[in-house]
Amino acid sequence: MSVFERFDHVSIGVKDIEKAKKLFCQVLGGEPLRDVGTSPEGFDWFTFNLGGKKMELVSPHKAGEGGVGRYIEKYGEGYHHISISVKDLKEAIAHFEANGVRVLSPNFDRSTWRHCYLHPADTFGALIQVFEENEKTLEDAE
């Protein structure tokens, strides 16, 4: 039985979000979604459907700063993370840790966005964002 509920999106880290939006939406035919914004963690995000699947662009406010900025500085532009929902984030974290998977940056600050990441060294190099499903995340999935 899987701890995960629903695959949400693939995220791509970019330096210039406007240039990336042009490529993914105007050139490749992506359809913008309403889930866009600015994070207090120092980055902007933009979501779109591409080939029937949700994608996300993330771009730091300042190069080299914040989690997204440091990631792009270290690894370059491209794949950033996949995002998957769980029913209960605290239970999921306990499950991951009990199975030797390190959890990074658990955040319970907002009731509408509780999330963490799984350490890429424990997930074959893939950064995996895990978030607690709720009405807002389901609404943003459409």
N, C-alpha and C positions, 0 to 999 in steps of 0.2 A: 504494500500500500504506500502510495506516494504522500509525502508531506505537502507537496505543492498542489494548488487548486487550479491555477490558470496561467498559461504563458502570456505575458503582456506585450513585450516589445524587445527589439534590438536597438541599442543605442550606439551612435557614432560620435566620437569626439572630434570637433573641428575648431579651427582658429577663427574662421570668418563664417558666421552662421548665415549671413545674407547670401554669400557666394554659394554656400552649400545648399541653401533652400532653392536657389535658382537651378542648380544642377538636378537635385532630387525631384523637384516639382515641375519646373518648366521643361527641362530636357528629358528626364526619365518618366514623367507622368504621375508623380506622387500627388495625392489629394490631401491638402491640409486638413488637420483635425482641430478641434477647439482647445485641446489640452496643450497650452503654451504658457510660458511665463518666465519669471526671474526667481531664482532661489536665493534665500539668505546665505546659502553656502558658497556664493560667488560665481554663479553661472546662469546662463539663459538656456531654455529648452524650447524645442519646437517639435511637434509630432505630426505625422502624416501617414496615410496608407499608401503602400507600394506593393502592387501585386496582391492586394487583399490582406496584407499583414501590416500591423502597426510598427512604425519605425520612429526613432527619436534622434534629433541632433542636439548635442550639448556643446556649449562654447563658454569658456571662462570669461569673466568680466575683465580680468587682467592676466596677461600671459604669465604662466608659471605660478600663479596663486590659486589657492583653494584646491580641492581634490581633483577637479577636472583639469585645471590649469597645470598642476604638477604631473598628472597622468600624461597629458599631451606633451609636456616638456620632456618627460622621460621616454615615452614610447612613440611619440609622433601621432599624427592624426590617423583616424581609422576606428576600428572596433573599440568600443569602450566597455559595454556590459550587456548582459541580457537581464531581463526583469521578469520575475515570476512571483505570483501571489501565494499567500498562505492564509489559512483561516485564523490562526492565533500566532502572532509573532513571537511571543515569549515561549510558547511551547515549541515552536520551530527552532528557536535558538538553542533551547535545552537539547533537542534532538540532534542538531548539528554538532554541538559540543560533546555530547555523549558518544558521538561517532567519530571524534577526532578531527572535525572540520572547524577551523578557526573562524570566528565571527568578527567582522570589522565594523566599527562605527555604528553600533545600534542606536537608533534615534526614536524616542517615544515622545518627543516634544509636542507634536500636534496629533490630535485624535483622527484627523483625516489623512495623515501621511506618517505612518510608523514603518520604519524600514531598517535594513542593515545590509551588509555585503558579506559574501563568503570569500575567504582569502584565496587568491588565484593559485597560490602554491599548493593548495589542497584540492583544487578543482581543475587540474590539468591546464593551468594558465588562463582559464576563463574567469573574469570578474563577474560574479552573479549577484544581482540586487534582489533581495527578498523583501516583499512588503505585505502588510496585513490588509486583506481585502475589506472594503466597506462600500457604502452606497456611492461615495464620491469616486472611488477608483473604478467602480463598475460603470458609472456614468462617463468618466473620462476614457474608458476603453472603447466607446462607440464613436 
